[in-house]
Amino acid sequence: MQLRKHYSHAPITEAVINLQAQLSPEVNLDILSRMYSSIQAEYPKRENMLVLQGEMMGGASVAAKASQSHIGYRVLSSDEKYICQLRLDGFAFSRLAPYDCWEIFRDEAKRLWSIYNSLTNPQSINRVGLRYINRIDIPLPFGDLQEYLRTFPEVSADLSPGLSGYFMQLQIPQENLAGMLVLNQAIVPSSTEEIISILLDLDFFVEQNISNPDTGIWDILEQMHTQNNQAFEACITERTRELIQ
């Protein structure tokens, strides 16, 4: 398996680090607002994050009710390329295209997490996730998906030729991490009629109780990043590498 290169035209549309945390009941929105105040110069845009809940009740008559709760804030950098979620159930950090490199992405996530960690003092981390959403643009016409992808749906020769759309999901255990890779692949809308766009979504996660959020989560994320690179290379061919190099 090839090691991932630094591609000049990397197909990454979004990279996400997601940490689900168990916080003390004393942690509230005011504490999250204090964190926002400390990073507002770099992240000037703030949006409320709400969770909607619905309930259906049956019997002699049917009734429904809905409610919403405020669980945190979504803050964006001036160019809206960096997005940070400050939640009462955890923390997430995203980078939108153009993506530069893991080190820059990781270090900014680490900096913001250290502020969140110091203010909220999580009792534990129960889920660590790293997700890379890629969009591979293949020029038309082309013969077969296997020219560009090594992991793809195989259609029986007894069915009609041609494929206008598909969605495929694979769940692949990661034994060394005691985690899971969820691989989603699909045809998605393209920007022009000259290309076909393939979504290649690699979502790694580990669900376990991590009592030392200062070091444990970053060791796991480093392993996830290495395995994400390996999974990406395992899914593409040299033709695709030529497109994104």
C-alpha angles and dihedrals in degrees: 000000000000121000112241115262128212100264118207090211099036110185093219111130095174138005118196135190110193125186121183112203140188106226130190115263087242091068109097142165091276089065091050089050089055089056091049090052090056093054100032093109091062096031106038098163120078131182130182117246113219133185117211119210128190133190131194121202123195134193131093086347133017120238135175135195135183136197138177133212131201108235103170148298138299111211128190135200119242092265091042091233094114118056126183126189116207105191139168087237099043151307135280134184128193138186119200125204132324090058115190111186144322095252095058092043094046095046094052090048089050092051093051093042091054089058092046091046094050093050100041101030096206116223089217144338111238102177133032118188138179119186132182118190111198130186114200114198112207119192118238136271104041133155108228141349090243089070087071107018133051093190112053141123114280114217120208115254087229091067126080113281120249134057123221097176145350144169122209130181126189124185109203120183116228102211098185090057097034084233143107140252114209109196116195121186129177146144108262133186112287129216095236139019090244095073142046115219121216122196113219107184117182112189117181121184141166122202111201139114109269109188096182106060093170096071112359098069094050093051088053093047092052090055091046091052092052091049092046089057091049092048092049092051090046090057100050138062134220089266089062092046089055090055095053104032 
